[in-house]
């Protein structure tokens, strides 16, 4: 009888408790400390908590012996097995992670900005030192996707596309504009008042946060810590209420979408507002949720919806990473230095929503459609409403598939027409289809 | 400097190719063979394909040397490392898996009926023999959830509830009834014509298939191969078009839902049609898709949508399991014998949709509401429409939270009133909330 040998990873059980230091005692740090210290998690023992301010009162009370202000001593402490970094920002977070890895610690981080920008040095050092990095918490809403890509590498799973809503602030603002008929500024103020947007909301509303998460996702997909070259990123500041209203009339919702498309190893990557079908998983996602739609190489589409942020979801993601390390499970992290190939944005074929600001006179539509004809851009739908405005009127056109380069050239030409009174608003249409 | 030792599972790379035998050369088997033989997957080599009929023409052509009809010789062949069972049904599938495990093979199966009914002996043998069972394909639409529960065990993650649409046939029928205004019979015939329902659709429409998947999910959640005691299962045969129409009017959709709720280690488990908010992830899921909504112990809700079946999604799930084995990754399988504790169904508190068939005369509503008062059941909404029918009229009531036992007792009493002319239709309301 053929008798295979048992393999180690399956029969292994946790025999020692891992000693955990948490660096950063803000909201997320407090959530992690609460779980580790108050609730208690088998296999994990909190031993140190570091913050520049250890006097302030927190919702969890720790004996003074746990607290210190010296991260350097902590990351080199032989009594610490795993370092959790939840302070955010680039420095000293980067130095903390590199020092911890150099001292042979495994690390867990919630810092998406750091990984998106400095992931190369951090993941490379982890690979070299054979240490682990847990980073579920760096994109909470999408962390289950890490598992989906466990086996990926580009070779194993030639997915076709990922469309993702990865920023709860933007989704909250766009949902509010749609539901309440409010303008961008008003919806932003409301989001700030309710704690869904920071007082400086730029990183969220300009698409930077979404782009950071897309970078981390790409590193996972490609199994490479070579961070991808810059790609087009556009935020939601310029989305007008009337665009949302026209979109609704056309049965679309306006969402900020992170796009990763792949065709034969060539990637299209971008972040921009898009019209997605209202009844789709992404189109129907409201509030501060995140959502992801993935189409695999066979055309099979699956989707995922999860809270985008929040203290407990983030702290919970940190704990999951700690447990993966404590129980010696296979972890997913980018381990090679191969670079992704991005295709030229001009060659991408999309459908477009276009809102022209034109004078209300004969021949306008003819002039615009002649230019479209020249660039071989075919019109799918037109909305022009009767109006009493003397200034200019909105003319909304959706196109069939057109090359980005052609579309931009056509719009440049249209915008030079004297009957066109303002820069044409361009929003891409994505056919999300769950 | 503290220098942790590198751990084995992280640094391991695949050095040998695993030899795979596929037993069952039907649709799924053909999909798996296409991927392994035509496309080729690094680390996996197809060596045998077994079927009782090896003469029939398939969409993939294999050299005759691969094919045989003798599963017994195949599962004991020292040249086979992993046995894939994709024949379905209880026997000989059960004997094949047990024999393969006894011969030291790892196994992969797509057979949810087998695991739901005979999982105990199969998982126990795998534990004893330290072999692996891959069974993602046994609940394709939900297989990402396996990862979510990798770390679970009941102790690690006290989730509150899972509501899941796990049967594409039922979801297709209910969606069609809703969209087209068709009755159950007509929608079923359409589903059969389009290949979404079997000629004998009982397992699907009576909730058996959903219940099988819920059993497997419970085994994962509890990390126990002690299969759970029988729980209430109700299908969709008795859903009338008018119930769907009233639900729509109340802003709900009718869906067949698998329910797992947990409170302090006591589980409520059931499968039944339910009204879920139309705009929720589950309520908006149409067609043959599967969807799952999970609420964790902090009240955080996440959701997952994926195709419920189909040759390629299933074959893809089989390949993922094979890769987990080939690359020696931690796999998830129930490994203990502990039993789950189910709570008494009468104690469950739910909201209810009730459709009474009453004569159109004074005092009917008073008599029904007096009975409700007696059982302390509070009414949330009432719909009664003017009618010209002389027979009886529908009276629809939704309740606030009420104990299942009280509700059943109240309805038993109502149904004995002489003004009530048919058995009252009871559908539970679930507040899915993504």
Interface residues (C-beta under 8 A of the other chain):
Chain A: X1 X2 X3 X4 X6 X7 X8 X9 X10 X11 X12 X41 X42 X76 X77 X78 X80 X81 X102 X103 X104 X105 X106 X130 X131 X132 X144 X147 X148 X150 X151 X155 X156 X279 X281 X284 X286 X289 X296 X298 X300 X301 X302 X303 X304 X305 X306 X307 X310 X312 X313 X316 X320 X323 X324 X327 X328 X329 X330 X331 X434
Chain B: X1 X2 X3 X4 X6 X7 X8 X9 X10 X11 X12 X41 X42 X76 X77 X78 X80 X81 X102 X103 X104 X105 X106 X130 X131 X132 X144 X147 X148 X150 X151 X155 X156 X279 X281 X284 X286 X289 X296 X298 X300 X301 X302 X303 X304 X305 X306 X307 X310 X312 X313 X316 X320 X323 X324 X327 X328 X329 X330 X331 X434
